Amino acid sequence: MAEFKVDPVWEKDIAEKRELVNLWLERLLPPEDSVPVELHEAMRYSVMAGGKRLRPLLALYAYGLSGNDP
């Protein structure tokens, strides 16, 4: 299988945007231990699971292309 290499500048930018998305999600989601606990645990488990950052990254890049800065 061919290896896909990402330019280090892009790699850094992607990592920064991914961290930004994670920070936003942490602020928006209620703490796991707040009532109703089971619901909030499930919400965090579902949203914070890995592999769910492509759409937010694409949205941030599209927003940036329109001349805005997230």
C-alpha positions as CSV (number, residue, x, y, z in Angstrom):
1,M,0.0,0.0,0.0
2,A,1.3,3.4,-0.9
3,E,2.2,5.8,1.9
4,F,0.6,9.2,2.0
5,K,2.9,11.9,3.2
6,V,1.5,15.2,4.5
7,D,3.5,18.4,4.3
8,P,4.8,19.3,7.8
9,V,3.1,22.7,7.6
10,W,-0.3,21.1,6.9
11,E,0.3,18.5,9.6
12,K,0.9,21.3,12.2
13,D,-2.2,23.2,11.0
14,I,-4.4,20.1,11.1
15,A,-3.1,19.3,14.7
16,E,-3.9,22.9,15.8
17,K,-7.4,22.8,14.3
18,R,-8.1,19.4,15.8
19,E,-7.1,20.7,19.2
20,L,-9.3,23.7,18.7
21,V,-12.3,21.4,17.9
22,N,-11.5,19.3,21.0
23,L,-11.5,22.4,23.2
24,W,-14.8,23.6,21.7
25,L,-16.4,20.2,22.3
26,E,-15.1,20.1,25.9
27,R,-16.7,23.5,26.6
28,L,-20.0,22.5,25.0
29,L,-20.5,19.1,26.5
30,P,-21.7,18.8,30.1
31,P,-19.3,17.1,32.6
32,E,-19.7,13.3,32.8
33,D,-20.6,13.5,36.5
34,S,-23.5,16.0,36.1
35,V,-27.1,14.8,36.3
36,P,-28.3,12.8,34.4
37,V,-24.9,11.0,34.7
38,E,-25.6,8.1,32.3
39,L,-26.8,10.5,29.5
40,H,-23.8,12.8,29.9
41,E,-21.4,9.8,30.0
42,A,-22.9,8.5,26.8
43,M,-22.8,11.9,25.1
44,R,-19.1,12.3,25.9
45,Y,-18.3,8.8,24.8
46,S,-20.0,9.3,21.5
47,V,-18.7,12.7,20.7
48,M,-15.2,12.5,22.0
49,A,-14.4,9.1,20.4
50,G,-11.6,9.2,17.9
51,G,-12.1,9.5,14.1
52,K,-14.7,12.1,14.3
53,R,-12.8,15.3,13.4
54,L,-12.8,15.3,9.6
55,R,-16.1,17.2,9.2
56,P,-15.2,19.9,11.7
57,L,-11.8,20.3,10.1
58,L,-13.4,20.6,6.6
59,A,-15.8,23.2,8.0
60,L,-12.9,25.2,9.5
61,Y,-11.0,25.2,6.2
62,A,-14.1,26.2,4.2
63,Y,-14.7,29.0,6.7
64,G,-11.1,30.1,6.3
65,L,-11.3,30.1,2.6
66,S,-14.2,32.6,2.8
67,G,-11.8,35.1,4.3
68,N,-12.6,34.5,8.0
69,D,-10.5,33.4,10.9
70,P,-12.0,30.8,13.3
